Amino acid sequence: MRFYGAGLVAFVADAPLYSQLHDSALGSFFGESQGLETALKYYPHVFLDSGAFSAKSKGVKIDIKEYASFLQRFASRLEVYANLDSIDSVEETIRNQMYLESQGLHPLPVFHYGEDMKYLDELVKSYDYIALGGMVGQNANRWLEIIFNKYPTHKFHGFGMVDFRLVVKFPFFSVDSTTWFCAQKFGNILFPDGTSNHYDELNERQINIIKERGFSLQMMKDKYQCRNAFNLLVVKSVVENVIEKKVKKNEYNNIMNEII
């Protein structure tokens, strides 16, 4: 499984630091396109999303022709790039997929939580790697069970995976998450057992974990880069180490404790 650090592309000035900790980044055409050139210099594995969800939340509609033109400039240097999906219309998502392919591009198709499964049934006939989106804020456990049981040999990418119980339970080919930097914006530090605390409220055990990993409490308080770096390493260890051990859901907490 590959974990793409969503948001890494946005931290242009910090790329020399974060790229030493993790080699895979996910960026968005909407809002982060200016940082893509820099990201490609530092991260060998870059996944580009259209950013349709963020654009919609701000009342912006991404132009498919502009997205196609941008992809044509960078496609050969990107490991993966996703279709321009529509949150409201699966038909528009399909039209965008067909348009991008007509322009000589090969975007990763996207299927959303809540859409009719007949559309996924059609996608699997033509694509062996498909992105699953729209799971943020949803109870997607049963939905994912249906998909992975029905298509056990297909590769799936999980967009916006903030519930790592799902990452542990299902054999995703790849996932992305913003959890690592969203936490630090509020001064929170993540820990592999699934807990998080503000740097002013850490207990002795958590402080010792921080020190064992080469950080100090003062560093966490003073520099967001240190909080980002620590959180990135934690999320990376959860995704990569846990999945490699193919743990079962009821083994989750035990394995988390082993990692630290």
Secondary structure, 3 states (H helix, E strand, C coil): CEEEEECHHHCCCCHHHHHHHCCEEEEEHHHHHHHHHHHHHHCCEEEEECCHHHHHHCCCCCCHHHHHHHHHHHHHHCCEEECCCCCCCHHHHHHHHHHHHHCCCCCECEEECCCCHHHHHHHHHHCCEEEEECCCCCCCHHHHHHHHHHCCCCEEEECCCCCHHHHHHCCCCEEEECHHHHHHCCCEEECCCCCEEECCCCCHHHHHHHHHCCCCHHHHHHCHHHHHHHHHHHHHHHHHHHHHCCCCHHHHHHHHHHHC
